[in-house]
Amino acid sequence: MASGQRKFLIVEVDYFTKWVEAEPLATITEKNTESFVWKSIICRFGVLRTIVSDNGKQFDCQAFRDFCKEWRIEHRLASVAYPQSNGQAEVINREIISGLKKRLEDSKGRWTEELPSVLWAYRTTPRTTTGESPYSLCFGAEAMIPVEIGVQSPRVVHFTEDNNEEELRCLLDLVEELRDKAAIRVEAYQQRVSRYYNKRVSPRPLRQGDLVLRNSPVADLTGTRGKLAPA
């Protein structure tokens, strides 16, 4: 458990840019869920058209439905016990857990301290689906990362303050073209994934009463099991 008794993480990801926001919480309630959506999303990026969430009681409750109705946000619940119905969020969750595990080793209680670094790395790394980083699709330019300061990347070497403002304007003028190209790449990627999946999967109908296996992972306090346990 992290400092301040924080043991939960609420995560949001934009389906197009892949920009991710996350906040550690001590408890998951409809009140702090609404607060997260308000502070981390609406106040920074504007009102959303749609929110897709899991079926947790903090989302599937009258208070959160009223909140979405007030802001005219369409709220959709993912299919129960079927994470693929909200696959983008599941991908982000795996990325965050993987990044934290690499940094934490046996010190699982420090995960909130390492979280900003994990999010920064994700936001500034080009994604396979879009070919661009979430940062560039959001803001129209690539972020200056620490390694560029130490190694002196070409744009650092050739930087001139006099031309900087003009170059930024040019990048912002091209941001819609950048996003259009990313949308084309996303569509092509989804078609490739669909073809690959359809080749490998055989339909297997299930009837009421059939026996099935269920995997139920359990976290513990020893550090040997759970999401942040060593691989």
N, C-alpha and C positions, 0 to 999 in steps of 0.2 A: 504494500500500500504506500502511496506517495505522501508527501507532506500535506498537511491540511486534510487528512483522511480522504484524499481524492483517489478514487479507484475506478471511475468511469470516464469514458471519452466520447463526447458527442462529435460527430464528423459530418461535414457537408461537402459535396463535390458538385461542381457545375458540369453538366453532361457534355457540353461542347468544348469549353476551354480546358477542362480537367482541373481547374483551380480548386484547391481544397482549403477549407477552414476547419479547425478542430479546437475543442476546449475541454480541459480536464474538469471533472465535476465530482463532488463528494456524494451527491445523490442525483438521481434522474427523476425530475418532476416536470409536470406541464408548465410550471412557472419558469424554471430555469431553461427549459426548452424554448419557450417563447422568447425569453431574454436573449438566448443565443441567436435565434433567427433575426431578432430585431437589431441587436448590436453588431453582430459579425457579418450579416448578410444585407438586410434592408438598408441600414444606415451607411453601408460602404459601397454597395453595388446597385441599390434600387430594389423596387418591389419585384418579386418573382412572379412568373406566370404559373408555375406548377411546382409542388413539393411532392416527392415520392419518398415515403418513409417505411420503416418496419411497423410491426403491429404492437409495439410497446404501448403500455397504458398512457405514457406521457404524450403520445401522438393520437392514439385512438380514444379520445375523450372529448367531452363537450367543450371544455375550455379551449383546447387547441383548435377545434373546429370553428369556434367563434372567432378566434384570433385570425385564422385564415379567411374567414368570411368577411371580417372587417377590412382586410387588405385585398380582398377579391383574388385570393390565391387559391387555385385548384389544388386540393390535397388528395393524393392517391396513396393507398396502402398496398404494400407489396404482398404477394401471395404468402400465406402462412406456411412456414417450414420449407420454403423454396427460395433460398438466397439468390438464385439466378435471376429471379424476377426484378431484383434491384442490383444487378451485377456490377455496375460501375462503383457503387458504394462498397461492395465486397472486395473489389480489386484494390481500392484505396486502403481499406482496412488491412489487407495482407501486406501492402507496401509499408504502411506505418509500423505494423508489428515487426516486419522483417528489419526495417531500419533501426528500430529501438533495440531489438535483440543484438544487433551487431555492435551497438554502442554500450550496452549495459553489462553484458556478461553476467556476473552473479549479483549485481547491485540493482535489483528490480525496482527498489523504492525510488530511484532517481529518474524514472521515466518521464516525469513532467518537466524536468530540467533539460532533457535531451529532445523533447518533442519539437521545439521551434527549429532546431537544426535539421531534423528529419523532414519537417514541412518545407523548409527553405530548399533543401536538396530536391524534393519532389517538384516544387513550383518552378525551379530553374532548369530542370532537365527535360529535353525534348521527349515527347511521348511517341510511341510507335504508331498509334492510330492517327495522330494529326501531323506528325513530322515537326511540330513546333513545341516549345515549352509553354506551360500554362501562363507563365509570366508574360511572354511576348504576345500571346493571344488576348490577354486582358489589357495590357498597357501599350502595345504597339512597338515595344523595343525590348531587347534582352537586358536582363539585370546585370549590374556589375558585381561579379562574384569575387570572393577574397583571393582566389588563386590568380586572377588577372592582375592584381596589385603586386603580388610577389614575383610573378614570372614575366610581367609586362607583355600583355597580349597586344596584337597589332592595333586594336582600337585605342588602347592606353598610350602606346608609343606615338600614334599619329593624332592624338587628341589636341585640339586647339579650342580655347574658350570662345574665340571670335566666331568660329563656324558651328559650334555645338548647337546653338538654338535653331539655326537653319536646318541642320541635319535631323534634329528631332522633329521639326515640322514636316520634313519629307517622309520620315518614318510614319508619322501619324496620318499623313495623306494616303499612305499605302496600306493602312491597317485593315481596311475592308477587303482589299484584294488578298491580303495574307489570310484572313479568315475564310474567304471563299475557297482558296486553295486547300486550306485545312479541311473544310467540309467535304471537298471532293475526295481527299485522301481517306477520311473517315468512312465514306460510303464504299470506297473500293476495299478498304480493310474489312468492313463488315461482310461484304460479299465473299471475300476469300475465306473468312472464318466460317461462314455459313456452309460453303461448299465442303470445306474440310470436315466439319462436324457431321454433315449429312452422309458423308461417305463412311464414317466410322460407327455410326449409331444405328442399331437395329431396334425397331419398335418392340416394346415388351409390355403388353397390356397387363394391368393388375385388376383383380376382381375383389370384391368385398369378402373378407375372410382369408385371403392369401397371407402366408407368413412372410414377413420382411425383417431385415436387419436394421437396427438403428444405432448410429454412433453417437455417444453422449460424452464428450470430453469433459473432464473435471479439473479445475485448477486447485492448487493447494498452496500452503504457506512455506513449503520446503524449498521451492525454486526448481524442483525436478519435473514438475508438470505445469501445464497452463500455457497461455498465449505467449508469455515472455520467458518461458523456460528455454535453456540452451537447446539448439537443434541437435 
